[in-house]
Each structure stands twice: as structure tokens, then as C-alpha cells.
């Protein structure tokens, strides 16, 4: 493995934490004897192009510094390549890092983990979801949660997470279930009225909301959480339980496991890793072992 590695930096992640995180992460890596080159794009498309150039140029590893959005962008560059991915999680949600037991909001500690893993050649093969040509690591959201995202993205005020709290309140006021058509592993088409359907490669989204709490990122399967035709009152009771994952025991919630999931519904947008994918219908496939992650000692193999 070459000693030159690439820091892939989002300077605006976590309200500016990305810019501050790059230096201690780079210092930890240089102290371990690695040559570090930083990549900061002018926008997402430019950043991804630069990251792909680094991977194609033979960088020893791509290290994403930022939140889940930056990690997701890095996945587009390293998926199904021999280049391992390191994660310096300093964003708002950090669900991908949490699912893998990686340090969160500790750039020096995360840099030390990456350096040690590189030195030992220690990686973990992790599954990814794929919709068309887009890869995702955590959860594909659709329904009530994606409508909150839609509304929040349209709001110019307030800023930060409070915007999405207000968007959730507004969506609750306009709440209604969605008629879905769902197909698992090319089987029969099932029609179901649902509040939301989440397709989980990882267990959580939104900064620790364990919507697919039992998802395993190494089993080659999605966990598909279907929250059924809840009333507004039931939803208000069930939704807070998502932070502990206990919502999965509610009678209105069912979980399926599948390698391929086709979702269709009118007027619903899909989001994966917090990024907009586009309107349903969408087809997601779980690709086993699609990326190698640099992980701490004692992490599950291979």
C-alpha cells in the first residue's frame, strides 16, 4: 500500500467542524509516517471528480472528513475498488460511523484509528445499497420522513436542525398515509398503505434514529421497515421510540429482509444518506462487501 493517502474534506460539515477537523486528523496520520494530500472541491460534483481522480491515481486510502453527506460522496468514489475508506465523522448525524463503531466528533482519535488500521492493513468489508449508479451506506427513506426532508429543504428560515423540527410539525398537521407498491426480491407486488418505508443497509438515520435497528451491514441484505397505516395520534406515540429502536415491536411496524427492494408511490421522494435520490419508483439493491472500511482493532471481520 502506498504511504500517500488522501483527505477528502467538507469544510462546512457540522457548522464548520469539518474545516477544524482536517488538521488534527492529518497530524495523526503524518505522525504515523503517512504522506497526506487534501482534496476540497468547489462543489459536490467537483469534489467527487477530484476524489475519483485520487482513487484512480492509486492513493493508499480515501479519508472522508465531514458528516454522512461527505461519507456518502466518498462512497461514490471507492465502492467496488481496492481503495479503503477511512471516516473522520464530524458532521451533524454521523450515522454511518456510529453503525461501525468509529469515533464521532473526535478528529484526532479518528485519525489515530485510521493510521493504526492502515499500518496494520486492517479493514472490514461492508455492504452498500445501490439505486441506479448511486451508492448509499445507511438508509433509504421514503414517506413521512422524506416529506419532512422535502419541506425542510424548501424552508429558508430557520437554519440548522430546528428547521426540520418545524418541518416535522407541519407535516404532522398535513399527515396522511401513502399507498405503496412494494416488491421484494422480484417476488409478488404488495400494495400497502404506509406512513413510511425505510430500506436499511445501516441501522439509523437522522443522527441516531434507529429506524432499522437490527440491520447488519455485513449480511448482504437490507432490513426493510414498514410503518403501517398509523393515525396521527399513533404516529406521535410510536415515532419517539425510534431513538431506542423499540418501535419495531409495535403492531403497526413490520420488518422484512431482502437483497432487492422496489418501491413505488405517487408524490413521494426517496432520500438515501440524507441526500435526495429522486421521486419513486426506485429500486434498491444490496451489494455485499462493496467497500472496505478502515476500522479499530477488535472490529468484526472480515
C-alpha positions as a Markdown table, in Angstrom:
| # | Residue | x | y | z |
|---|---|---|---|---|
| 1 | Unk | 0.0 | 0.0 | 0.0 |
| 2 | Unk | 1.4 | 3.4 | -0.9 |
| 3 | Unk | 2.2 | 5.7 | 2.0 |
| 4 | Unk | 0.3 | 8.6 | 0.3 |
| 5 | Unk | -3.3 | 8.9 | 1.3 |
| 6 | Unk | -6.0 | 11.5 | 0.5 |
| 7 | Unk | -8.1 | 13.5 | 3.0 |
| 8 | Unk | -11.4 | 14.3 | 1.4 |
| 9 | Unk | -12.7 | 17.3 | 3.3 |
| 10 | Unk | -16.0 | 19.1 | 3.6 |
| 11 | Unk | -15.0 | 22.3 | 5.4 |
| 12 | Unk | -18.7 | 23.2 | 6.1 |
| 13 | Unk | -19.7 | 20.0 | 7.8 |
| 14 | Unk | -21.1 | 20.2 | 11.3 |
| 15 | Unk | -21.4 | 24.0 | 11.2 |
| 16 | Unk | -17.7 | 24.4 | 10.4 |
| 17 | Unk | -16.3 | 21.4 | 12.3 |
| 18 | Unk | -15.1 | 19.9 | 9.0 |
| 19 | Unk | -12.5 | 22.6 | 8.5 |
| 20 | Unk | -11.2 | 22.4 | 12.0 |
| 21 | Unk | -11.2 | 18.5 | 12.0 |
| 22 | Unk | -8.9 | 18.2 | 9.0 |
| 23 | Unk | -5.8 | 19.4 | 10.8 |
| 24 | Unk | -5.7 | 17.1 | 13.8 |
| 25 | Unk | -6.7 | 14.2 | 11.6 |
| 26 | Unk | -3.8 | 15.0 | 9.2 |
| 27 | Unk | -1.4 | 15.4 | 12.1 |
| 28 | Unk | -2.2 | 12.0 | 13.4 |
| 29 | Unk | -1.7 | 10.4 | 10.0 |
| 30 | Unk | 1.6 | 12.3 | 9.4 |
| 31 | Unk | 2.8 | 11.3 | 12.8 |
| 32 | Unk | 2.3 | 7.7 | 11.8 |
| 33 | Unk | 4.5 | 8.2 | 8.7 |
| 34 | Unk | 1.9 | 8.8 | 6.0 |
| 35 | Unk | 2.1 | 11.5 | 3.3 |
| 36 | Unk | -1.3 | 13.3 | 3.3 |
| 37 | Unk | -2.8 | 15.2 | 0.5 |
| 38 | Unk | -6.1 | 17.1 | 0.9 |
| 39 | Unk | -8.9 | 17.4 | -1.6 |
| 40 | Unk | -11.5 | 20.1 | -1.3 |
| 41 | Unk | -13.9 | 20.6 | -4.2 |
| 42 | Unk | -15.6 | 23.8 | -5.3 |
| 43 | Unk | -18.9 | 21.9 | -5.1 |
| 44 | Unk | -20.1 | 18.3 | -4.7 |
| 45 | Unk | -19.5 | 17.4 | -8.4 |
| 46 | Unk | -16.0 | 18.9 | -8.4 |
| 47 | Unk | -15.2 | 17.2 | -5.1 |
| 48 | Unk | -16.3 | 13.8 | -6.4 |
| 49 | Unk | -14.3 | 14.2 | -9.6 |
| 50 | Unk | -11.2 | 15.0 | -7.5 |
| 51 | Unk | -11.8 | 12.0 | -5.2 |
| 52 | Unk | -12.2 | 9.7 | -8.2 |
| 53 | Unk | -9.0 | 11.0 | -9.7 |
| 54 | Unk | -7.2 | 10.3 | -6.4 |
| 55 | Unk | -8.6 | 6.7 | -6.3 |
| 56 | Unk | -7.7 | 6.1 | -10.0 |
| 57 | Unk | -4.3 | 7.5 | -9.3 |
| 58 | Unk | -3.6 | 4.9 | -6.7 |
| 59 | Unk | -4.0 | 6.7 | -3.4 |
| 60 | Unk | -3.4 | 4.3 | -0.4 |
| 61 | Unk | -6.8 | 5.3 | 1.1 |
| 62 | Unk | -9.5 | 7.9 | 0.8 |
| 63 | Unk | -10.3 | 9.5 | 4.2 |
| 64 | Unk | -13.7 | 11.4 | 4.4 |
| 65 | Unk | -13.7 | 14.3 | 6.8 |
| 66 | Unk | -17.2 | 15.6 | 7.4 |
| 67 | Unk | -20.7 | 14.1 | 8.0 |
| 68 | Unk | -22.8 | 11.4 | 6.4 |
| 69 | Unk | -23.1 | 13.5 | 3.2 |
| 70 | Unk | -19.4 | 13.6 | 2.8 |
| 71 | Unk | -19.1 | 9.9 | 3.6 |
| 72 | Unk | -21.8 | 9.2 | 1.0 |
| 73 | Unk | -19.9 | 11.3 | -1.6 |
| 74 | Unk | -16.7 | 9.3 | -0.8 |
| 75 | Unk | -18.6 | 6.0 | -1.3 |
| 76 | Unk | -19.3 | 7.0 | -4.9 |
| 77 | Unk | -15.5 | 7.1 | -5.5 |
| 78 | Unk | -14.4 | 4.0 | -3.6 |
| 79 | Unk | -17.3 | 1.5 | -4.0 |
| 80 | Unk | -16.1 | -1.7 | -5.7 |
| 81 | Unk | -12.5 | -0.6 | -5.8 |
| 82 | Unk | -9.5 | -1.8 | -3.8 |
| 83 | Unk | -9.1 | 1.6 | -2.1 |
| 84 | Unk | -10.1 | 1.5 | 1.6 |
| 85 | Unk | -12.2 | 4.3 | 3.1 |
| 86 | Unk | -11.5 | 6.0 | 6.4 |
| 87 | Unk | -14.1 | 8.1 | 8.2 |
| 88 | Unk | -13.4 | 11.2 | 10.3 |
| 89 | Unk | -17.0 | 11.8 | 11.4 |
| 90 | Unk | -17.6 | 15.4 | 12.5 |
| 91 | Unk | -21.0 | 16.1 | 11.0 |
| 92 | Unk | -24.4 | 16.5 | 12.5 |
| 93 | Unk | -25.7 | 12.9 | 12.1 |
| 94 | Unk | -22.7 | 10.6 | 11.7 |
| 95 | Unk | -24.9 | 7.5 | 11.4 |
| 96 | Unk | -22.5 | 5.6 | 9.1 |
| 97 | Unk | -19.7 | 6.0 | 11.6 |
| 98 | Unk | -21.9 | 5.1 | 14.6 |
| 99 | Unk | -23.1 | 1.9 | 12.9 |
| 100 | Unk | -19.4 | 0.8 | 12.5 |
| 101 | Unk | -18.3 | 1.8 | 16.0 |
| 102 | Unk | -16.0 | 4.5 | 14.7 |
| 103 | Unk | -15.1 | 7.6 | 16.7 |
| 104 | Unk | -17.6 | 10.5 | 16.4 |
| 105 | Unk | -16.6 | 14.2 | 16.7 |
| 106 | Unk | -13.1 | 13.2 | 17.7 |
| 107 | Unk | -10.9 | 14.0 | 14.7 |
| 108 | Unk | -7.6 | 13.3 | 16.4 |
| 109 | Unk | -8.9 | 10.0 | 17.8 |
| 110 | Unk | -10.4 | 9.0 | 14.4 |
| 111 | Unk | -7.2 | 9.9 | 12.7 |
| 112 | Unk | -5.3 | 7.7 | 15.0 |
| 113 | Unk | -7.7 | 4.8 | 14.3 |
| 114 | Unk | -7.3 | 5.3 | 10.6 |
| 115 | Unk | -3.5 | 5.4 | 10.9 |
| 116 | Unk | -3.4 | 2.3 | 13.0 |
| 117 | Unk | -5.7 | 0.4 | 10.6 |
| 118 | Unk | -3.6 | 1.5 | 7.6 |
| 119 | Unk | -0.4 | 0.4 | 9.4 |
| 120 | Unk | -1.9 | -3.0 | 10.3 |
| 121 | Unk | -3.7 | -3.4 | 6.9 |
| 122 | Unk | -7.0 | -3.8 | 8.9 |
| 123 | Unk | -10.2 | -3.3 | 7.0 |
| 124 | Unk | -13.8 | -4.5 | 7.3 |
| 125 | Unk | -15.8 | -5.4 | 4.1 |
| 126 | Unk | -19.1 | -3.6 | 4.4 |
| 127 | Unk | -22.3 | -3.9 | 2.3 |
| 128 | Unk | -23.7 | -0.9 | 0.4 |
| 129 | Unk | -27.0 | -0.1 | -1.1 |
| 130 | Unk | -27.3 | 1.0 | -4.8 |
| 131 | Unk | -30.0 | 2.8 | -6.6 |
| 132 | Unk | -29.1 | 3.1 | -10.2 |
| 133 | Unk | -25.5 | 4.3 | -10.2 |
| 134 | Unk | -25.8 | 5.9 | -6.7 |
| 135 | Unk | -24.4 | 4.1 | -3.6 |
| 136 | Unk | -25.6 | 4.6 | -0.1 |
| 137 | Unk | -24.4 | 3.3 | 3.3 |
| 138 | Unk | -27.2 | 3.9 | 5.8 |
| 139 | Unk | -30.9 | 4.2 | 5.0 |
| 140 | Unk | -33.1 | 4.9 | 2.0 |
| 141 | Unk | -36.1 | 6.9 | 3.4 |
| 142 | Unk | -39.5 | 7.4 | 1.9 |
| 143 | Unk | -42.8 | 8.6 | 3.1 |
| 144 | Unk | -43.4 | 10.7 | 6.2 |
| 145 | Unk | -39.7 | 11.2 | 6.9 |
| 146 | Unk | -38.8 | 12.1 | 3.3 |
| 147 | Unk | -41.7 | 14.6 | 3.2 |
| 148 | Unk | -40.2 | 16.2 | 6.3 |
| 149 | Unk | -36.9 | 16.5 | 4.3 |
| 150 | Unk | -38.7 | 17.9 | 1.3 |
| 151 | Unk | -40.4 | 20.6 | 3.4 |
| 152 | Unk | -37.2 | 21.4 | 5.3 |
| 153 | Unk | -35.2 | 21.8 | 2.1 |
| 154 | Unk | -37.8 | 24.3 | 0.9 |
| 155 | Unk | -37.6 | 26.4 | 4.0 |
| 156 | Unk | -35.1 | 29.3 | 4.0 |
| 157 | Unk | -35.7 | 30.0 | 7.7 |
| 158 | Unk | -34.8 | 29.0 | 10.4 |
| 159 | Unk | -31.4 | 27.3 | 9.8 |
| 160 | Unk | -29.9 | 24.1 | 11.2 |
| 161 | Unk | -31.8 | 21.2 | 12.7 |
| 162 | Unk | -34.6 | 23.4 | 14.1 |
| 163 | Unk | -35.8 | 23.9 | 10.6 |
| 164 | Unk | -36.5 | 20.1 | 10.3 |
| 165 | Unk | -38.3 | 20.1 | 13.7 |
| 166 | Unk | -40.6 | 22.8 | 12.3 |
| 167 | Unk | -41.0 | 20.8 | 9.1 |
| 168 | Unk | -42.0 | 17.7 | 11.1 |
| 169 | Unk | -44.7 | 19.7 | 12.9 |
| 170 | Unk | -46.0 | 21.0 | 9.6 |
| 171 | Unk | -46.1 | 17.5 | 8.1 |
| 172 | Unk | -47.9 | 16.1 | 11.1 |
| 173 | Unk | -50.6 | 18.7 | 10.6 |
| 174 | Unk | -51.0 | 17.6 | 6.9 |
| 175 | Unk | -50.4 | 13.9 | 7.7 |
| 176 | Unk | -51.9 | 11.1 | 5.7 |
| 177 | Unk | -50.7 | 7.6 | 4.8 |
| 178 | Unk | -49.2 | 6.7 | 1.4 |
| 179 | Unk | -50.4 | 3.9 | -0.9 |
| 180 | Unk | -47.3 | 2.0 | -1.8 |
| 181 | Unk | -46.5 | -0.9 | -4.1 |
| 182 | Unk | -43.5 | -2.8 | -2.8 |
| 183 | Unk | -41.7 | -5.8 | -4.3 |
| 184 | Unk | -39.1 | -7.8 | -2.5 |
| 185 | Unk | -36.5 | -9.9 | -4.4 |
| 186 | Unk | -38.6 | -9.9 | -7.6 |
| 187 | Unk | -41.5 | -11.6 | -5.9 |
| 188 | Unk | -45.1 | -10.6 | -5.8 |
| 189 | Unk | -46.1 | -6.9 | -5.8 |
| 190 | Unk | -47.7 | -6.0 | -2.5 |
| 191 | Unk | -49.9 | -3.0 | -2.1 |
| 192 | Unk | -49.9 | -1.4 | 1.4 |
| 193 | Unk | -50.9 | 1.9 | 2.9 |
| 194 | Unk | -48.0 | 3.0 | 5.0 |
| 195 | Unk | -46.7 | 6.0 | 6.9 |
| 196 | Unk | -43.2 | 5.4 | 5.7 |
| 197 | Unk | -41.0 | 2.6 | 4.3 |
| 198 | Unk | -37.2 | 2.7 | 5.2 |
| 199 | Unk | -34.7 | 0.4 | 3.4 |
| 200 | Unk | -31.8 | 0.0 | 5.8 |
| 201 | Unk | -28.3 | -1.1 | 5.0 |
| 202 | Unk | -27.3 | 0.6 | 8.3 |
| 203 | Unk | -29.4 | 0.8 | 11.4 |
| 204 | Unk | -30.1 | 4.6 | 11.7 |
| 205 | Unk | -30.6 | 7.9 | 10.1 |
| 206 | Unk | -31.1 | 11.5 | 11.2 |
| 207 | Unk | -28.4 | 11.4 | 13.9 |
| 208 | Unk | -29.3 | 8.2 | 15.8 |
| 209 | Unk | -32.9 | 7.4 | 14.8 |
| 210 | Unk | -32.8 | 3.6 | 14.8 |
| 211 | Unk | -35.4 | 3.1 | 12.1 |
| 212 | Unk | -33.9 | -0.2 | 11.0 |
| 213 | Unk | -32.4 | -1.0 | 14.4 |
| 214 | Unk | -31.5 | -4.7 | 13.6 |
| 215 | Unk | -29.8 | -4.1 | 10.3 |
| 216 | Unk | -26.5 | -5.8 | 9.8 |
| 217 | Unk | -24.0 | -4.1 | 7.4 |
| 218 | Unk | -22.3 | -7.4 | 6.6 |
| 219 | Unk | -25.2 | -9.8 | 5.9 |
| 220 | Unk | -25.9 | -9.0 | 2.2 |
| 221 | Unk | -29.5 | -8.0 | 3.0 |
| 222 | Unk | -31.5 | -4.9 | 3.7 |
| 223 | Unk | -33.8 | -4.5 | 6.6 |
| 224 | Unk | -37.0 | -3.0 | 5.3 |
| 225 | Unk | -39.0 | -1.3 | 8.0 |
| 226 | Unk | -42.7 | -0.6 | 7.1 |
| 227 | Unk | -44.6 | 1.7 | 9.4 |
| 228 | Unk | -48.2 | 0.9 | 8.6 |
| 229 | Unk | -51.4 | 3.0 | 8.4 |
| 230 | Unk | -51.0 | 4.9 | 11.6 |
| 231 | Unk | -53.3 | 7.6 | 12.8 |
| 232 | Unk | -51.7 | 10.9 | 13.7 |
| 233 | Unk | -52.0 | 10.0 | 17.4 |
| 234 | Unk | -50.4 | 6.6 | 17.0 |
| 235 | Unk | -47.6 | 8.1 | 15.0 |
| 236 | Unk | -46.9 | 10.6 | 17.8 |
| 237 | Unk | -46.7 | 7.7 | 20.2 |
| 238 | Unk | -44.6 | 5.4 | 18.0 |
| 239 | Unk | -42.1 | 7.9 | 16.5 |
| 240 | Unk | -40.2 | 8.8 | 19.7 |
| 241 | Unk | -39.5 | 5.1 | 20.2 |
| 242 | Unk | -37.3 | 5.1 | 17.1 |
| 243 | Unk | -34.4 | 6.5 | 19.1 |
| 244 | Unk | -34.1 | 3.3 | 21.0 |
| 245 | Unk | -35.3 | 1.0 | 18.2 |
| 246 | Unk | -38.2 | -0.2 | 20.3 |
| 247 | Unk | -40.7 | 0.9 | 17.6 |
| 248 | Unk | -40.0 | -2.4 | 15.9 |
| 249 | Unk | -42.1 | -4.2 | 18.4 |
| 250 | Unk | -45.2 | -2.1 | 17.7 |
| 251 | Unk | -48.0 | -3.9 | 15.9 |
| 252 | Unk | -48.2 | -1.3 | 13.2 |
| 253 | Unk | -44.5 | -1.9 | 12.3 |
| 254 | Unk | -43.2 | -4.8 | 10.2 |
| 255 | Unk | -39.7 | -5.7 | 9.1 |
| 256 | Unk | -38.7 | -7.6 | 6.0 |
| 257 | Unk | -35.2 | -8.7 | 4.8 |
| 258 | Unk | -34.4 | -8.7 | 1.1 |
| 259 | Unk | -31.5 | -8.2 | -1.3 |
| 260 | Unk | -33.6 | -6.2 | -3.7 |
| 261 | Unk | -36.4 | -3.8 | -3.0 |
| 262 | Unk | -38.7 | -2.0 | -5.4 |
| 263 | Unk | -40.8 | 0.9 | -4.1 |
| 264 | Unk | -43.5 | 2.8 | -6.0 |
| 265 | Unk | -45.7 | 5.5 | -4.7 |
| 266 | Unk | -47.1 | 8.7 | -6.1 |
| 267 | Unk | -45.7 | 12.1 | -4.9 |
| 268 | Unk | -43.0 | 10.6 | -2.7 |
| 269 | Unk | -39.3 | 11.5 | -2.9 |
| 270 | Unk | -36.6 | 9.0 | -1.9 |
| 271 | Unk | -33.6 | 10.1 | 0.2 |
| 272 | Unk | -30.5 | 8.0 | 1.0 |
| 273 | Unk | -27.8 | 9.0 | 3.4 |
| 274 | Unk | -29.8 | 12.2 | 3.8 |
| 275 | Unk | -29.3 | 13.1 | 0.1 |
| 276 | Unk | -32.2 | 13.3 | -2.4 |
| 277 | Unk | -32.4 | 10.4 | -4.9 |
| 278 | Unk | -35.5 | 11.5 | -6.7 |
| 279 | Unk | -39.1 | 10.5 | -7.0 |
| 280 | Unk | -40.4 | 7.0 | -6.5 |
| 281 | Unk | -40.5 | 4.4 | -8.2 |
| 282 | Unk | -37.0 | 3.4 | -7.1 |
| 283 | Unk | -35.2 | 0.1 | -7.0 |
| 284 | Unk | -32.5 | -0.5 | -4.4 |
| 285 | Unk | -30.1 | -3.5 | -4.4 |
| 286 | Unk | -27.8 | -4.6 | -1.5 |
| 287 | Unk | -24.3 | -5.2 | -2.8 |
| 288 | Unk | -22.4 | -7.4 | -0.4 |
| 289 | Unk | -18.9 | -6.3 | 0.6 |
| 290 | Unk | -18.9 | -3.4 | -1.7 |
| 291 | Unk | -16.4 | -1.3 | 0.2 |
| 292 | Unk | -13.5 | -1.8 | 2.6 |
| 293 | Unk | -13.6 | 0.4 | 5.8 |
| 294 | Unk | -10.6 | 1.2 | 7.9 |
| 295 | Unk | -11.7 | 0.1 | 11.4 |
| 296 | Unk | -10.4 | -0.1 | 15.0 |
| 297 | Unk | -8.7 | -3.1 | 16.4 |
| 298 | Unk | -11.3 | -5.7 | 17.6 |
| 299 | Unk | -13.9 | -4.7 | 15.0 |
| 300 | Unk | -15.9 | -7.6 | 13.4 |
| 301 | Unk | -14.2 | -9.1 | 10.3 |
| 302 | Unk | -13.5 | -9.8 | 7.6 |
